[in-house]
């Protein structure tokens, strides 16, 4: 069709009429004089619009999905990576908080006991017959063989092998461990020995066995045990908490008093540990022991039970009115005297102390330790 002057005039008139109708309808609002005409247009063209939209919408959605798929995939991958990073950060924060708490308890115990320590972490557990772990500090950090290893809760063991940056620790639960020990209240001394495999074997929840040198020594569940200390403070320094007496064996005719100890340290979940590189200037005794829980009664020491005395052995009372306390036979020679059984000063090992004979009572020094000279 040719573009003539008549055509342009008609188009202009139509545009003017359309603009006029739009203006009148807009200004009239709900009372517009064109309300009826608007309703008629909606009734006629509405179904056509809905049918067209329903036919075109799936095609439009498909096109949008195809064009947006790469962008949405990249967005999903980015969100997944961000979520993983946040999870790892949360896990690391929790580990840091836990290790910070363990280190705080370790430093507090070391400060109370006067121990100079080098802190480290357990990086692996032994797989052989020995009950051992490996820590991430070695000779470059001042660690040497036969040094005490502890946590903020108590004794872990002793160093047996040292490398430049790592060290092997023999745990107190190993059957080869023999630790000079002292009872908290009575100051009786004995030997604490592991039963193997962190208590997962025959020891169960009580993987340490205690043997008191005095068969008549009072011992009850709930009493707490600390290290006695070794000659030259190697391999064990004094005063490190070991555990709590859980069960006391009553064996007739035994020459030692036996009990099983629940250790303060959880050996199956070791993490932050400290190697004692310098011993305390003074024996801390029981100062490093944790406070008893509120409401927990203090174990009462029972009266000493009579040992299986030979027939005819006299029993006399050191205090009038208190019969039944076994004493050394008046006919006993010097070798039978309880004071003739000192600790071997060359080794400081309480295990070298001769066992008391039936019918005698072992006399401990007031300090409770004969191998340290205090």
C-alpha positions in Angstrom: 0.0 0.0 0.0 1.3 3.4 -1.0 2.0 5.9 1.7 -0.5 8.7 0.8 -1.6 11.8 2.5 -5.0 10.3 3.1 -3.6 7.3 4.9 -1.4 9.5 7.1 -4.4 11.7 8.0 -6.5 8.6 9.0 -3.7 7.2 11.1 -3.3 10.5 13.0 -7.1 10.7 13.7 -7.1 7.2 15.1 -4.1 7.9 17.3 -5.8 11.1 18.6 -9.1 9.2 19.3 -7.2 6.4 21.1 -5.3 8.9 23.3 -8.5 10.7 24.1 -10.3 7.5 25.1 -7.4 6.5 27.3 -7.3 9.9 29.0 -11.1 10.0 29.6 -11.1 6.4 31.0 -8.1 7.0 33.3 -9.5 10.3 34.7 -12.9 8.7 35.2 -11.6 5.8 37.3 -14.4 3.5 38.5 -17.1 6.1 37.3 -15.6 6.3 33.8 -18.2 6.7 31.0 -16.2 4.1 29.1 -16.7 1.4 31.8 -19.1 -0.6 29.8 -16.9 -0.5 26.7 -13.9 -1.6 28.8 -15.9 -4.5 30.2 -16.9 -5.5 26.7 -13.3 -5.6 25.6 -12.3 -7.7 28.6 -15.1 -10.2 27.9 -14.1 -10.5 24.2 -10.3 -10.4 24.4 -9.8 -12.0 27.9 -10.2 -15.7 26.8 -8.0 -15.1 23.8 -5.2 -13.7 26.1 -5.5 -16.6 28.5 -5.3 -19.2 25.7 -2.4 -17.5 24.1 -0.5 -17.3 27.5 -1.2 -20.9 28.3 0.1 -22.0 24.9 3.2 -19.7 25.0 4.2 -20.2 28.7 5.7 -23.7 28.5 7.7 -22.7 25.5 9.0 -19.6 27.4 9.8 -21.6 30.5 11.7 -24.2 28.5 13.7 -21.5 26.8 14.4 -19.8 30.1 15.5 -23.1 31.7 17.9 -23.8 28.8 19.4 -20.4 28.8 19.6 -20.2 32.7 20.8 -23.7 33.4 24.6 -23.0 33.2 24.2 -20.0 35.4 22.1 -21.8 38.0 24.5 -24.7 38.0 27.4 -22.4 38.8 25.4 -20.8 41.5 24.5 -24.1 43.1 28.1 -25.2 43.0 29.2 -22.0 44.5 26.7 -22.3 47.3 27.7 -26.0 48.0 31.4 -24.9 48.3 30.5 -22.1 50.6 28.4 -24.5 52.7 31.3 -27.0 53.0 33.7 -24.2 53.9 31.4 -23.0 56.6 31.0 -26.5 58.0 34.8 -27.0 58.1 35.3 -23.7 59.7 32.7 -24.5 62.4 34.3 -27.9 63.0 37.7 -26.3 63.3 36.4 -23.7 65.7 35.0 -26.5 67.9 38.3 -28.4 67.8 40.2 -25.2 68.7 37.9 -24.5 71.6 38.2 -28.1 72.9 42.0 -28.0 72.6 42.1 -24.6 74.2 40.2 -26.0 77.1 42.6 -29.0 77.4 45.6 -26.7 77.2 44.2 -24.5 79.9 43.7 -27.4 82.2 47.2 -28.7 81.5 48.8 -25.3 82.2 46.8 -24.9 85.4 47.8 -28.4 86.7 51.4 -27.7 85.7 51.4 -24.4 87.5 49.9 -25.9 90.7 52.5 -28.8 90.7 55.4 -26.6 89.7 56.1 -28.7 86.5 57.8 -27.1 83.5 56.2 -28.7 80.5 56.3 -28.8 76.7 52.9 -29.2 75.2 52.1 -31.4 72.2 49.4 -33.4 70.5 48.9 -37.1 70.0 49.3 -37.9 66.3 49.0 -41.7 66.3 48.4 -44.7 68.4 50.7 -47.8 68.6 49.5 -50.9 66.8 51.9 -53.4 68.3 51.9 -55.2 71.6 52.9 -52.1 73.5 50.3 -49.6 74.7 51.8 -46.5 73.2 51.0 -43.2 71.4 53.2 -40.9 69.3 53.3 -37.1 70.0 54.4 -34.3 67.8 57.3 -33.0 69.9 60.8 -34.4 70.2 64.4 -33.6 71.0 64.3 -30.3 69.3 61.7 -29.2 71.9 63.7 -30.5 74.8 62.0 -33.9 75.2 64.2 -36.8 76.4 63.8 -40.4 77.3 62.1 -41.3 80.6 60.2 -38.0 81.0 56.7 -37.9 82.5 53.8 -37.2 80.2 50.5 -35.8 81.6 47.3 -34.0 80.7 45.4 -31.5 82.7 43.5 -34.5 84.2 46.4 -36.7 85.3 49.2 -39.1 84.3 49.5 -40.4 80.7 52.8 -42.3 80.9 56.5 -41.8 80.1 58.6 -41.1 77.1 60.4 -44.3 75.8 61.7 -43.2 72.4 62.6 -39.7 71.1 63.1 -38.4 67.5 63.9 -34.9 66.4 60.2 -33.9 66.0 58.3 -36.8 67.5 58.4 -39.0 70.6 56.8 -42.3 71.7 55.0 -42.5 75.0 54.4 -45.7 76.9 51.0 -45.3 78.5 50.4 -46.0 82.2 47.9 -48.7 81.1 50.6 -50.8 79.5 51.5 -54.0 81.4 55.2 -53.0 81.4 54.4 -49.8 83.3 55.3 -49.9 87.0 54.7 -46.6 88.8 55.5 -45.7 92.4 52.3 -44.5 93.9 50.9 -42.9 97.1 47.4 -42.9 98.5 46.0 -39.5 99.0 44.8 -39.7 102.7 46.8 -42.5 104.3 50.1 -41.7 102.4 50.6 -45.5 102.0 52.8 -46.3 99.1 52.6 -49.0 96.5 53.1 -49.9 92.8 50.6 -49.1 90.1 50.8 -51.3 87.1 48.8 -51.3 83.8 46.8 -54.3 82.5 47.3 -53.5 78.9 45.5 -52.0 75.8 44.1 -48.9 77.5 41.7 -50.9 79.6 40.1 -52.6 76.6 41.4 -56.0 77.7 40.8 -57.8 81.0 41.0 -54.6 83.0 37.8 -53.2 81.6 37.1 -49.7 82.9 39.8 -50.1 85.6 43.0 -50.6 83.5 45.5 -50.0 86.3 46.2 -52.3 89.2 47.5 -51.0 92.6 49.5 -53.1 95.0 50.2 -51.5 98.4 53.3 -52.7 100.1 51.5 -52.9 103.5 48.9 -55.7 103.5 47.2 -54.1 106.5 47.0 -50.6 104.9 43.5 -49.2 105.0 42.1 -48.8 101.4 38.6 -48.1 100.3 36.9 -47.2 97.0 37.0 -43.5 96.3 40.5 -42.9 97.6 42.7 -41.1 95.1 46.2 -42.1 94.0 49.1 -39.8 92.9 52.6 -40.6 91.7 55.3 -41.1 94.4 58.2 -39.9 92.2 61.4 -41.6 91.0 65.0 -41.2 91.9 66.2 -38.2 90.0 62.6 -37.5 89.0 62.9 -40.0 86.1 60.8 -41.4 84.7 58.0 -40.1 87.0 57.8 -36.8 88.8 55.9 -36.7 92.1 52.3 -35.6 92.7 50.8 -36.3 89.3 47.2 -37.7 89.7 46.7 -41.3 88.6 43.1 -42.2 89.4 40.5 -43.3 91.9 40.3 -46.6 93.7 37.3 -48.5 92.3 37.6 -52.0 93.7 39.7 -53.5 96.5 40.5 -57.2 96.4 40.3 -59.2 99.7 42.8 -62.1 99.3 43.6 -64.2 102.3 47.2 -64.9 102.8 48.4 -62.2 100.3 51.6 -60.3 101.1 50.3 -57.1 99.4 47.0 -55.2 99.3 45.6 -55.1 95.7 43.1 -52.7 94.2 42.0 -51.6 90.8 42.1 -47.9 89.8 39.9 -45.9 87.4 42.4 -43.4 85.9 41.6 -39.7 85.6 42.8 -39.7 82.0 40.6 -41.1 79.2 43.3 -43.1 77.3 41.1 -43.8 74.3 40.7 -40.1 73.4 44.1 -38.5 74.1 44.7 -35.2 72.3 46.7 -32.4 74.1 49.4 -33.6 76.4 52.4 -32.1 78.2 55.9 -33.5 78.7 57.5 -32.5 82.0 60.9 -31.3 81.0 61.8 -30.0 84.5 60.6 -31.4 87.8 59.1 -29.3 90.6 61.4 -27.9 93.2 59.3 -29.4 96.0 57.0 -32.4 96.0 53.4 -31.0 95.4 52.0 -34.0 97.3 48.2 -34.0 96.7 47.9 -30.4 95.5 47.4 -31.3 91.8 44.5 -33.6 92.6 41.2 -32.2 91.2 38.7 -31.0 93.8 36.1 -33.5 94.8 32.6 -33.0 93.3 30.2 -31.2 95.5 28.3 -33.5 97.7 30.7 -36.4 97.2 31.6 -37.9 100.7 35.2 -38.2 101.6 36.1 -42.0 101.8 36.5 -43.1 105.4 39.5 -45.2 106.0 38.4 -48.5 107.7 40.1 -50.1 110.6 43.1 -52.2 109.5 42.2 -55.9 109.1 44.3 -58.5 110.8 46.8 -60.1 108.6 47.1 -63.9 108.5 49.5 -64.3 111.4 51.4 -67.6 112.1 50.0 -69.7 114.9 51.3 -68.5 118.1 52.3 -65.0 116.9 51.6 -62.5 119.7 49.4 -59.5 119.1 49.8 -56.6 121.4 48.3 -53.2 121.6 50.5 -50.2 121.2 47.9 -48.2 123.0 46.1 -49.5 126.1 42.5 -50.3 125.5 42.9 -50.8 121.8 43.7 -54.5 121.4 44.1 -56.4 118.1 46.9 -54.5 116.4 49.5 -56.9 115.0 53.0 -56.1 116.0 56.4 -57.5 115.2 57.1 -60.7 117.1 59.5 -60.1 120.0 61.6 -62.9 118.8 62.1 -61.4 115.3 65.6 -60.7 114.3 66.9 -57.5 112.7 66.1 -58.7 109.2 62.4 -59.0 110.3 62.3 -55.4 111.4 60.0 -53.2 109.3 62.6 -50.5 109.3 65.0 -52.9 107.6 63.2 -52.6 104.3 64.1 -49.2 102.8 63.6 -48.2 99.2 66.6 -48.9 97.0 68.3 -45.5 96.8 70.2 -46.4 93.7 67.1 -46.8 91.6 64.4 -45.0 93.7 62.0 -47.8 92.5 59.5 -48.6 95.2 59.1 -52.1 93.7 62.6 -53.0 95.0 61.3 -52.6 98.6 61.0 -56.1 100.2 57.4 -57.3 100.8 56.4 -57.4 104.5 56.3 -60.8 106.1 53.0 -62.2 107.4 52.5 -60.9 110.9 54.3 -57.6 110.5 53.2 -54.1 109.8 55.2 -52.0 107.3 56.1 -48.6 108.8 56.2 -45.8 106.2 58.3 -42.7 106.7 56.3 -39.5 107.5 56.9 -38.2 104.0 55.7 -41.5 102.5 58.7 -41.7 100.1 62.0 -43.3 101.0 63.6 -43.1 97.6 63.8 -39.3 97.3 65.6 -38.7 100.6 62.9 -36.3 101.8 
